[in-house]
């Protein structure tokens, strides 16, 4: 298919959900030193160190004594209980949310003689816009301190006395917009809360550790599942290229909108010479993909359901990517999948339907009359004499024949014949639940994408099981994924239709499709692609894969954790191409050479392990430190085989048993490869008062890809940052965020052939000798190859104002790859045409700017 563009029209998306629960807080310790502060200030300080969400009506703190506390590594709940109970306050933990209330009877004074039992209740249910109950939602009588909390089913009962007027209720819940509702009767009410679009402080996920965005110096873009769906329901890649200017997909003019062609992706330009994918064995400019802490593939990401996404972080500069060392020069895309929530069983179903329409606006082609006249004047039908007549009788006769067809109205629109409106449907079903100790999530997704070329499509099926178990200071997490993909390509490429002449009929006078057109005067035959489309040919790929990721975390101390991860995976695939013996490409061939059947089988597997220790602590309320020390290892193995058969007499039996034998001058092929890598890494971060920031990374990588003298290499990066908005002179500023940052480092690249440094031989069965089968050199390896690394420099800033309505992110980058790893030509007498070597350098520079302004918030409506 030469070139096609398409656009996507989303027809309908619908959701079905039942129940909702929050994740319980961790059991953590705190270090506080506060003197004579309000209760609310104390609670904010507690939340800052623990991340525990708290729900309360601030009016209950009126008249409450100030708080002075000095504790060091005390359990947060113990500190909370001591402060609240001594001030006549209660608290409960509902679904991981601390709900604080007064010990007094709300709305009255202690021992008030007027206090009497309620005479009736206002009852109702609090839900979100997906009909899920909001357990722990607060319901407050406006103008009073009387409040109740919704139970696990979202139900509330607010006591009322007979002498009270029906009130206005104020309903609030963390993450949702506050809402006022006027009560007009005593019938139960259902109140729907809308999600609050105001963003809270984001967490940077690198795949090996998490950091607060405020204390991080790297250039990172973070997107949620809702962000992805807001621009496209097609797939993750399509959404990211729209959301982030640094994430670029290169248009493939040869395959256009083929749903089975993986895109070429770049993050902030290239680090290797373009156009060498075939020589390297992979795309040397492709970023690294990480899913839940483990390396993944572009094909898996493309097929992934957006309903399973929790967040995506795009790591761009050296400060953010260096933790991944020699694999990170092209950037890193870190994906976190959805974690199961606690509570009773909850089912979620998402269905998406869309249409893909071909866009042929770039094709401004001549009609039949114009094309025939153009060919006549250009001499295509033969030379013209001075009078404008043909010099050859055959040419003139053929031309007049075609002209007569045009005058009869023949004007075939060939480029529309192989196209259709592609229908896409995707479905995701997710079940989750469990208690505080164990949580489970079971997911199933199905997708069927029809390409705009007839016969092309991609069908995907995925099943996954996620289990999380926590006991004491240990937590276990296991994710199992099973995938099956069936791909079909069109029988005839689009370019053949684009080359057809519009003055040719697609069918004869009997309505049968014409096989070929022979131009007598031009001694030329043009084959009809429509004929080949209707044959029994096919081009099909089937893939089955599974992966299992296991992780165990030991919380040694509140500030010290040890994590061990191990992953295994296997993938099997086969590609089958059958071309009917009636195909026009076999015109003139003997029966033992017509038709072809080509099959390739592949198997690949890997294991990947990681052991790391993380430490993070705040000293004297201003010195924030973070350290990560780890070891990573990986092995990849793959095998592939193929054969080609020919000599078919019919296309009713498209299998090798119906063939006469192998294709002439061809033999079955078989290859296998193994690569191994090991890495040691260290990350250190320091922030003074969350204003002045420093990040440092060091990593030692080893890989079997490179020669024996260069198995290991070192990569490093340093980043600095300044949170200007946290300076005292910015206290009264309207800015929500202003951070300056800079980084420099030298991440590397391993996207090369597994045996690029070794000499590889191929069996030559045609030249047997007394010693056995002969071999020929197929790859001239270079044992002296050095690692390709890129010196990556970056400066930028992040700005936010007007309650985060306006956001601006800017980065200027300069990347220099020296030396490059390239192939140079060699004399054919050596048996190979090229050899790898380190030669030359490449520089890439540019800037990215992203501006976002939220015109309307839901709370403004």
N, C-alpha and C positions, 0 to 999 in steps of 0.2 A: 504494500500500500504506500504510494508515493508520499502523499501528504493529505491529512484530513484534520480539521479541528472540530471540536464538538463543544456544545454547552449542555448544562445539566439543568433540568427542570424538576424540582421536588414536588411531587404530587400530594403525598399525604404521609404524615408520621403520626403514630398513635402509641399510647403508653397504657400499661395496666399494672398497678402496684397495689400491694396489700401490706399494711403495717409498717412501722418505722421505729428504730431504736438508735440510741446514741452509743458511742464506744466509751467504756468506763475509763476513768483516769488512772494513770500509773501511780504506784505507791512510791512517793519521792520524799526526799529530805530538802530542807530549806535552811538558808543562812540569812538572818534578818537582823538589822540594827535600826530600829525606828524609835523616835522620841517625840511623844506628845502629838501624834497625828490622828486624823479621823479614822473611823472604822473603815470607811470606803477606801481611803488611801492604803490602809493595811491590806485590805482584800486585793487591791490592784497589785501591790508588791508581791503578795503570795501567788497570784495568778501568773505574774511575769516569770517567776522561777519554776513553776510547776506546769503551766499550761492548762490548769484545771479551769473549766468554765463554771461561772457562778451566776446565780439568778436571785435577785432580790428587789424589793421596792426600797429605794433610798430613804423614803420618808420614815421607815422604821428606825433609822439611826438618829432621828431628831431627839436631842436631849441626852444622848448616850455619851458617856465619858470618853475622853481621848485615850489613845492606845500608845503604850511604850513597851517595846519588846526587844530583847537581845538574845538570839538563839544561834547556835552553830550546829549544822547538820542534824537538826531535829526533824522528826517526821512531820510533814505538813499538816496532817489531820490533827495531830496532837496540839500543835500550835494554834490551829483554827479553833479547836474545841475550848482551849483555855481562854482565849480572848472572847469568844462569843458567850459562853455560859456565864462568865463572870459579869456580863453586861445584860443579862436577861434575854439573850437571844438563843434561838434554836437553829439547828441545821439538819438536813437530811440529804442523802445522795441518791438521786433518782436518775438511773440510766447514765451514770457518769457525770451528771450535772449537780453541783452543790446548790441546794435551794435553802435560802436563809429566811427565817421568819421570827416574829417576836413571841416571847413566852406569854405576853399579855393577850387577853381576848381582844382581837382587832376591833378598833372603833370605839372602845370603852376604856375607862380607867380602872385600875385594880379595885376590887371590892365596891364597885359602883352599884348602889342599891337599885338603879334603874335597869341594870343588866338582867335580861330575861331570855329564856330559850327562844330560838327563832320560830316564827309561826309558819313560814314556808321557805322554799328554796328556789333560786333561779338555777336551772340545770341546762347543760349544753355540751357540745363537743367541739374541740379545736382540731382542725385538720389543715394540711397544706393543699396546694392546688393539684396534687396527685391523689387526693383522698386518703392520705396517710395521717394517722393520729399523731399529734405533737405532744408526747408525754413530757410533763414538766413545764408546760406553758403557764405563764402567770396571768391570772384574771383579777383585776383591781377595780374596785368601785371608784369612779372618778370623784376627786375632791375629798377622799378619805384615805385611811391606811388599811382598810379592810381588803384582804386579798386571799385567794385560794390558789392552789396549783392543780393542773389537770393530771389525772392518773395515767397509767400506762396505755390506756385506750383513748386518751385525749378527753375523757369525761370530767366535768367539774360540777360541783354543787356549792353554790354561793348562798349562805344563810341570810334571810331577810326577816325583819320584824314587821308587824302589821301596820305600824305608824310611819313606815318609810315609803318614800316615793320610788317608783321604778327607776333604777339608776342608768347611767351610761357606763359601760364597761371599757376598760383599757386592757387589751390583750397584747402580751409581748412574749417573745421567745427568741433565743439566741440564733442568729442567722436569718431572722425574718423581720419584715417591717412591722412596726407597732401599729395597732389598729384600734379605733374607738367604735363601739357599737351601742346604739341606744336601744334599751329593752322596752318593748311596748306591751308585753303580756307575760304570762307565766308558762307558756308552752316551751318545751325544750328548743334551744337554738343551735344551729350549726354555723360555726364561724371559720372562715377560710383565711389563712395568713399567706402572704406572698413572700417569696425569698428576697432577702436584702442583697442587692447587687453591689453594695459597698465592699470593696476588697479589704480583707484584713492582712496583717503582715505575712508576706509570702515566705515559704520555705524553699531553699534551693536544694534539689536532689541531684547528686552527682553519680549515683549508682553504687558508691562505696561509703558515703557519709552524707549527712544532711546538715545544712547551715542556714541560719537566719539571713535573709537577704540584706538586712541592715548591716551585718558584720562581714559581708562577703565582698571581695574585690574583683571578682571575675565578671565577664560579660555573659549574661545568661538571660534567655527569654523563657517565661513559664506560661503554659496554657492548660486550661482545664478542659474536661470533656464538653462542657457547654460552649466554651470558646470555639472548639473545633466544629461543633455542629452548627454554630451560628453562621458559618460561611460555606459549608459544604457537608453533605451527607454521603459523599462518594467514598472517600477513604481518608486515612490520616495524612498521607502525602499531599493530596490536593488541598486539604485544609491548611497545612503548615506553609505551603508556598504562597498562600493568600495572606496569612497572618503575619509572616516574618519576611522582611525584605532581604535578609541574609540567606534565607533558605530558598535555593533556586533549583528548579527542575529544567533540564536542557531538552528542548523539543526534539523528538526523534522523527525526522521527516520521512524515514523509510517505513515506519510502522504506524505513524499517526496515532489514532485512538484505540489501537489494539489493546484489549483489556489484559492480555497475557504478556505484554512487553513491559519489563520493569524500567522505570525512568532512570535517567542519569541525574544524580543529585550532587549539588555542591553547596557548601556553606562558606561564604565569603571567598569565592574564587577557587582557583586550582593551586595545587602544590606539586603536581607532576605534569609532564608533557601530555597534552590531550591527544586522543586518537590511538592510544596504545593498549586498549583493553584486551585485544586478542593476544598481544605479545606477553602482557603481564599475567594473563589468566584470570584477571578480575579488574574492576574499575579502580585505578590507583587514586582517583580523586573522591571516592565515595566516603562519606562519614561513617563513623562507628556507631552502631545501634546497640543500646543496652535496655533490656527489659527485666525489671525487678532484680537488678544487680548482676545480670548475666548477659553475655554477648548474644546477639541475635542477628537475623538476616533481613535484607530488604524485602524479600518475598513474603516473609512472615509478617512484617510490619504493614505491607500493602494489603494483605488479606485480613488484618486484625479488625475486629469490630470496635467502633468508637464507643459503643455502650460499655465496653470493658475497661475503658481508660479512666484512671484517676487524675493523672497529670502528666504533662510532657515538658521537659526542660531541654532547651537547646544550648549546649555549652559551646562557646565560640572562640574565646581567646585562650592564650597559654595558661593563665592563672586558673581557669576552670577546667581545661582539658588535660593538663599535665599529669593529673592523677592516673590517667590511662596511658601515659607514656608514649611508647613508640607506635601506638595504633591511633593516635589522636590528632595528628597534624591536620586532618580534614574536618575537625569538629566532631562533637559527640551528641547524639540524640538519646536522651534518657527517658524511658517510659515507665511509669508506675501504673500497674493495673489495679482495678477496683478491689478493695479489701472487704471481706464479709463483715456485716454488722451483727451485734448481739441481739438477742430477743427471740421471740417466737418466730416460727417459719414465715419468711416473707418471699413472695414471688414477684418478679419484675419481668415484664415482657415489653420489648420495643420492636416495632415494625417500621421499616422505611421502604418507600416505593419511589422510583424516579424514572424519568425517560431521558435517553440520550439521542440527540438529533444531529445528523451530519451537517456540517457547515461547509458548503462549497463556494463560498463567496470569493475565494482566491482564484477560482477557475473562471477566467473570462475567455471562453473558447469560441472559435468560429462555428457558425452553423454550416449545414451541408453545402449550400450555394457558395458561401464565402470560401470554404475550404477547397472546393473543387476549382474555383477560379484562381485561388492562390497557387494551387499546384500547376495549373495550366501556364500561368505567367512565369512561374519559377522554373519551367522546363521539366517538371516532374514526370509529365506524360510524354515527353519527347521534345525535340528541338522544333522551334517555330520558324517559318520562312518570313520573308519581308512583309508578306500580306497577313501574317498572324495565323497561318494555317499550319497544321502538323506536317512534318516532312515524311513521316512514316504512316502507312495505311493502318497497321495494327494498332498503333497508339491512338490514332484518331477514332478508330472504331470502338476501342475500349473507353475512351473518354466520352464519346457520344452516348454510349450505353449508360454510363454513370450519370451523365447530364439528364438523360431521359428519366432516370430514377428520381433525380432531384426535382424535376419539373412535375413528377407525379405526386410529390409531397414527402418523399423519403427524407427524414431528418432525425436520425436516431440519437437519443440522449443517452449515450453509453455510460457516462459516469454515475448516473442515478440507478442503473440496473443492479449493481451488487449491494446497494445500500438499503438500510431499513431504519426505522425508529427502534432503538434498543430499549428494552424494558428491564429494569433492575429491581430486584426485591431482596431485602435483607431482614433477617429476624434474629432476635436475641432473647433467650429465656434464662433468667438467673434466679436461683433459689439460695437463700442465706438465712442464717440464724445461729443459735447457740447461746451459751452462758458466758460469764466472765472468764472462765478457765479455758473453754474450748469454743471455737467458732468454725463454721463451715460455710463454704460457698460452692455451688455446683452450677456451672454455666454451659449453655449450648447455643451455638450460633450457626446460621445457615445463610449463605448468600449466593445469588445467581445473577451474574452480570452478562447481559447480551451486548456484544459489540455492535457497532453500526454497520459493520461488514457482515453480510449474511453468512451464517455458519460459524462465526466466531463467538466465543463466550468463555466464561470462567465460573465454575461451580465450586464453592468452598463449604466445608463442614468442619466445625471445631467443637470439641468437648473439653472442659477443664474442671478440675476439682482442686479446691484450695482449703487446707486445714491449718488452723492455728491453735496451738495448745500452750497454756502458760501455767506453770506451777512454781511458786516461790520466786526465786531469782532467775529461773530458766524459762525460756520461751522457744517453741519449735514451730516452724512454718514449712509447709510443703505445698508445691504447686505442680500439678500434673496437667500437661496439655497433649491432646491428640488432634491431629489435623489430617484432612484428606482434601486434595485439590484435583479437579479434572479440568483441563484446558483444551479448547478446540480452536484451531486457527482456520481462517477462510481457505477454501480450496484454491482460489485464484487470487493473486495479488491485485490490488486496485490499479496499479500502474498500467496493467495490460488493457483495462477498460479505458483509461485516460488516453491511450495511444490509438484507439480505434477511430476510424474515419466516420463522420456522421452521415455520409452519403451511402453507407452500407446498410442493407437490411439485416436485422437480427434473425429473422425467420424467412423461409421461402414461401412460395405461393400456396403451399399446403399447410402452412402454419408450423412446420418443423424447424427447429433451430438449425441454422446453417453451420457447418463444421469449419469450412475454410473459404477464403475468397482468393481466387487466382487472377492476378492482373496480367493479361496476356502481353500487352504491349510493354509492360515494365518487367516481365519475367520475375514476378514477385508474388509470394503467397502470404496472405495475412490470415492468421488463425483466429477464430471466434472464441473469446474467453467465456462467453455465455454457454457454449457447448461444454467446455471443461467443467463449468460450475455444476452442471446437471448430472455429472458422472458419479460413480460410487467412490471417488477418492476421499481421503480424509487425512488430517494432521492432528494427532491427539497426544496429549501428555497427561500422565497420571502420577500423582505423588502422594505418599503416605508418610507421616512423620509423627514422632512423639518426643517429648522432653519432660524431664522431671527435675525440679529444682528444690533442694532441701537446705534449710538454714536453721542453725541453732544459735541462740544468743544467751550469754551468761552475764547478768548484771552483777559484777563483782562488788562494786560500790555504786553509789548513786552517780558518781562522776566517771566511773570506769566500767567499760563493757568489753567483752571478748565475743567475737562473732566468727562462726565457721560456716562456710557455704560449699555445697557440692552439687554439680549438675551433670546429668548425662542426657544424651539425645541421639536419635537415629532417624535416618531419612532414606526411603526407597522410592525410586522413580523409574518410569519407562516412557520413552517417546517413540511413537509409531507413526510413520508416514507411508501411506499407500497411494500410488498413482495408477489410475485405471489404465489398462492396455489400450483403451479407446481414446486416450488423451491425445490432443493434437501434437504434442511433442514427440510422439512415436510414429508419426506419419512417415512412411518409407522404410521403417525398420522391419526386420524379419520377426516371426512369431516368437522366437526364443529370446528376443531382446525387448519385447513390448511389456509395459507395466513394470512397476518396481515396488518392493516392500523393504523399508529400512526400519530397523528397530535398534534402539539404544537403551541399555539398562544401567542404572547407577545405584550405588549404595554409599552412604556416608554416615559417620558416627563421631561422637566427641565425648570427652569428659572434661570438666572444668572445676577447679577447686580454688577456694580463697579463704585465708585465715587472717584476721585482723583484730587489732586492739584499738579502741577509741577512748580518748580521755577528754573531758571538758569540764571546766570549773571557773567560777567567778570569784576572784580574790578582792577583798576589801571594796566590794560593790563597783569597782571600776576596771579591774584587770580581768578581761575575759580571754581564756586560753582554750585552744582545741588542738589535739594531736591525734593522728591516725598512723599506725604502723602495721604493714601487712605484707603477705606473701601470696602470690597467685601462680597457678600452673594450669596448662591446658594441652590437650592432644587432639588432633583431628586426623581421621583416616577416611579415605575414599577409594572406591573402585568403580570402574566403568567398562562396559563392553558394548560392541555394536557389530552388526552385519547388514548386508544389503543383498537382496535376492531379486531375480528378474526372470522373465519368461512366463507371463500370465496370458491366458487366452480369454479370460472373462473377469469382471469385477464382482461377481456374486460370491466369490470365495477369497476374500482379502487376507490370506494368511500364508506363511512361507511354504506350507506343504503343497500348495497349488502352483508353486514356482518351479521352473526347470533347474535352477541352480543359482549360485552366487553371481553377482555382476562380474562381467569380464574385467580382469586385471584388478580385482579387489579381494581382500581377505577379511575375515573377522578381526576385530581389534580388541585389545584389552589393556587397561592402564590401572595403576594403583599408586597412591601417594600417601605420605604420612608427614605431618609437621607437628613440632612440639615447641612450646614456649614456657618460660618461667620468668617471674618478675618479683622484685622487692620494691616496696614503695613507702614513702614517708610524706605526710602532709602536716603542716603546722600553721595555726592561725592565732593571731593576737589582735585584740581590740581594746583600746583604752577609752573607757567611758562611752563605748559605742560611737566614738567620733573619729578616732584615728585607727586605721585598719592595716593589717599586714598579713599576707598569705605567702607561704613558701612550700614548694613541692620538689621532691627528689625521687627519681625512680630509676632502677637498674633493670633493663630488659634483656632477656636472652631468647634467641630464636634459631631453630634449625635451618631456616631459610638462607641464612648468610654463611659465609665460609668459616672454616674451623678457627681462623685467626680473628674473626670478628663476630663470634657468637653473641657477645654481650655489648651493650652500649648504655650510656647514661643520658637521661633527660632531666630537665629542671625547669622551674618557673618561679617567678616572684611577682606578687601583685600588691599594690598599695591603694588605699582609699581614704577619703575624707568626707564624713557626713556633716556637711556645712549646716544643714537645717537643725542640727542638735547643739550648735554653739549657742552660748548664752545671748550673744548679740542678735540671734535670730528668733528669740522667744516670741516676739509679737508679730512675726512675719506670717503672711498668709500661705506660705509654702508648706506643703506636707512632706516634701522630700527634695533634697538637692545633694547628690553625691558625685564627687569627682573621683575617678579611678584610672589606674594605669597598670600595665602588666607587660612582662617580657619573658620568653621561654623558648625552648627548642623541642617541641613534641616531634615524634617520628612517624614513619609510615611502613606498614608491613603488608600492604595490599599487592603482593607479588606472587609469582609462581612458586610452588613449594620447593622446586629443584632448580631455582635460578642460579645457584652457585655451584651446582654439581653437574658433572657430565652424565648424560643419560643416553642409553643405547636402546635401539629397537631391533627386534628379531627380523631377519631377512631370510624367509623360507625359500626364496628363489635361488639362493646360493648356499647349498649344503656342501660340507666338506667332511673329511675324515674325522675331524674333531667334533662334528655335530652341526647344529644350526648356526649360521653366520649372523653377525650383528652389525648394525650400522649406527653411527653417531647421529642422534636426533636432536640433542641439545648440547651445545658447548658451554658448560658451566664456567663460572668465574669465581674461584675460591677466594679471591682477594677483594670481592665486593664489600664496600662499606655501606653502613646504614644510611638511608635517606632521611635527613632531618631538616626541619624548617624553623628558622629563627622568626618567631612571631611576636611582633610588638603591637600594642593597642593602647589608646587613650580614649576616654569617653566620659559621659556624665548621664545621670538619671535625674529627671525633674518631675515633680508632681505638685499640683496646686488646686485650689478651689475644691477642697474636700475630695481630692483624687479624681475630680472630673477631667482635668487636663493632665496628660502624661506625655513626656518627651524623653526618648532615649537616643543617644548619639554615640557612635563609635567610629574612630579612624584607625585603620589597621595597615600594617606593612609586613609582608611575609616574604622571606628569602629562603629558597631551598637550594642548598649548596653542600655537596655535589648532588646532581640529579642521578637517578639510576635509569639508564636508557639502553636501547639496543642499537648497535651500529652494524652496518652491512659488512659481509665477508664474501670472498670469492666463492663461487658455487663449487669449485673444486674441493673445498673443505668438507662438503657434504651437508652443510647448513648455510642458511642465508644471512644469519645475524647472530651476534653474541652480546650478552649484557655487560655493561661497564658503567663506571662512575664518570660522568662527563658533563660539564657545563653547569649552569645555575638558572634559576627562574625566580622572578620577582613579581609579586602581586600586591597592589595597594588599592585602597579605596575607602569609602565611608558608607555607613548605614545610618539612616535616621528613621525613627518610627514615632509618629504622633497620633495620639488618641484623645478624643474629647467626647465625653458622655453628655449629650445635650439634655436628655431627660432621664431622671431617675424615677423609679416607680413611686417613691415616696413623694415626688412632686406632683403626681397626678391625682 
